[in-house]
Every structure is written in C-alpha cells, then in structure tokens.
C-alpha cells in the first residue's frame, strides 16, 4: 500500500513535514513560509533544567507550535491524536493509510535506524511522514533525508513510543480541512509580529536578552565549573544550535528566505534588505559554532578563548536586537 506523496527535502523536520503535508493537500507553501508564519524562530535559556547534564537551551518554539500557528493563521484544520497503547496507535495510522491520508508523526530520534550513529541521541521531537505500508515496513518521508526511506513495523513502534522528555505517545497529525483561498498577507504579518515580540521580550532568559545572558554565563563557566564541565556545556550548546533542529545559523537562513518571499507577497522592499541582514547574522552564528567547537575539542589557540566567544555571542545579540526592532517597524 503506497499513497501518492511527493518527498521534498528540507532544512528542519517540523517545517518540512508541515510544508510537505500541505503541498500534498493542494496548498503550495514553502518551508521558509511555514517557518515564518508559524513563528518558529525563538531563543530561551533554562539553566534550572538540565538536558544531557547541561543547561537547557532552545532555539525554537515548542514542538508542534509551528504547524499549529500556521493552521490558526491560515484558517486550516489539523487533527492531532495521542495514544496510550501501541495497538491503538497502529490501528489509527493504518486506517489513515487505507483512507489515502499521508500522516505526520512525532518520534524519538534514538532508534531511527536510517540515521547515522552520531545523530542518534535521546531527542523526542523529531517529525516525519508515513505514506505507505508493506508486510514488513512502513514507507517514510523524513524531510531531513535526501530520499524516502523505510522503518520496520517494530522500529516505528519504538520511535513512536520513545520514553523521556517530550515523549511522543504515538502522536500523529494531518490536515483535515484547507480553505479554497488563504490570506497569506495577514498570516505573514501576524507571524512576523509574534517573532519580534518573542525575540524582544523583556525577560532575561528569552529572545535577545536570553542570548546576552548566555554570553555572560559563558565567561563564568570555566571559573565556576572547571574546564571539563565548561567544555561539555559549550558542546551541548553547539549541539542544540547546529545539530538538533538547525537552531542557530540554519534557522536564520530559513528566516531570511521567508523574509525574501514575504517581501514579494507584501510588496515591501525593506523586508528584502532585512533578509540580507539576517543571512549575515546567520553566518555569524555559524562562525560562533565553529569557534566554540574548537574550544571544546581543545584545538583553540586563543589565550582567552571563552571571553572571545562570549564577545562574539554578545555582538550577535546586539545585532539581532537592532534587526528585530527594524523588522517590527517595517511591518507596522
């Protein structure tokens, strides 16, 4: 049983699944447009929560929020279901496939057999689409992969019911209603306003203030915790930024692409200029990740390495503050 479904590779799993499911339902919307309308860009530092023995840092909103906001702002209806038993979860998925409905799933990464070993860690907010089934396998479109792939029935059970933070509990979701005409202009403006509000939030651990706060903490880590722990904290930060869902530079490049598309739809030239600016900020996030990785791999020749990257991060935060103030003004 194989449904007609076109796989498009994307930079981030949730945007990619949302975009692919909507395209499949007749609404041609790009990954950057999903990310921008869904206000996916975010930053929060939670030192009181530890992930892999390091302070929690997130560069994105909560799992599921991007697609939910896209649905609200474009007046679409999405059905989401969670399950207490594996058999009920399988029954519901198989029923969807019988009814010709490709279905989005939230899964754990650790047991995804088609992922390279170095990318398999305990992270439960990955997204993929199941678009068919054979006697032994489910047919999988994982948007971060170049081509479609498969998981055995047992492997899919395992990833759908992974344990730990954000346990997916068999979650599946799919669009059930898409209007004939969608109002992209109003959705774009709402999405941008939401992101500006988040990134300019007056809270010390959120948005640009959160980035500044982390910059201060980085200076203290080696003194407070010693080099080994400080290096681990830094490694975890880069992992969250560059490997788990593209957070830092990657998200800035997607957001820049969104602003470029939005400038055409809204007829707003200023957004095109801001798109170029955001690309440059994305480059700086990548540079920061490279410098930070040199430190925790003990390859940095810089004397005052921790202060140097803290300065880099502070510079990024200051530039993003100016950027989001300009962006807010550009659409008001």
Phi, psi and omega in degrees: 000112180227125181272158175286116182207129180262125180273125172240129178287146180222172181276336184220140192295314185292318176300316184297315179297314181301311181298315181294319179293321181290319176301318180297332180267007174100000178255106185278098183228132186281165176300311179301323180295320176298314183297318182288313179294325180278004178048054183284336183286130186198167170209131173214140179244122183237082185295339182276354175245130180255132174239123186051043177063029177218157180303140181286132176229131175234136180257009185215167177285175183299148179307135178093339184290327181300306182295321180298318181290322176301315181298313180298314187284338178253004177063042177258161174244129178241139175258131177239138178222140171240160187224149177267343180230148180298318184295320178294321179297316180294319180301314182295319179294314181298323178298316177301315182296321176299324181272015176065039181243101171301140192231133177280140177231144168264131186221166171273146184279329192306320183258019176283103189295338182272356176278142173299150184308320185293344178261001184263099177224176186280092179218120191255017183243038176272154182232143176208172178242135171257127186234014179175174184209142171241185179299330184245334190233161165256142179272126190239134169248102177259113190296345178275353178265152183293322182229172178291160184214189180221159169226142176293164179304318181293318180297319180295319176304315183299313184285331178287333182242038176296147181264164175111195182300141182057032179311125188290337181047045176068017187305131172228153182207153182193150179289137177244346178208127178231121181294159179300315181237134177246147181266086183296321184302308183294323180295320179298313182297317178298317180298315181294315181300318179299314180295319178297318179298316180294313186286339178254018183300143183279027181255139188294342184249006184241146174063212184296329178292326176295320179296318178297320180297317179296322178302318177295318182296320181304320179299326185274334188309309184296325181287315185285320188246351185086161188297318185299312182290320179300318178296321179295317178301316182293318179299318180294323178297314180293323179297315179296326185282318191249339186248318182270091175074033164059011194321306191281265181300315183306314180294325179293322179293320178295319182293323177298318178296322176300314182296326178295314177297317183296325181298325179288313183295321181269353184060043185238102184296330182300325180294329178294318178294319180294330177298317179296320180296318181294326177298318179296321178295321176301318177300320180292324175298319179296316179300318179300316181297319180295313179298316181297319181293329176297322181294308186284349173263009180057038179245007183275130181268000185281135180303302188256053193302316183296318178293325180297313181286333175296321176297317179301315182293321178297320178297318177300314181299316180296319179293321179292325178298313178297317182301309185290333174292319178294319181296318179301318181292323185295336182247006182275000000 
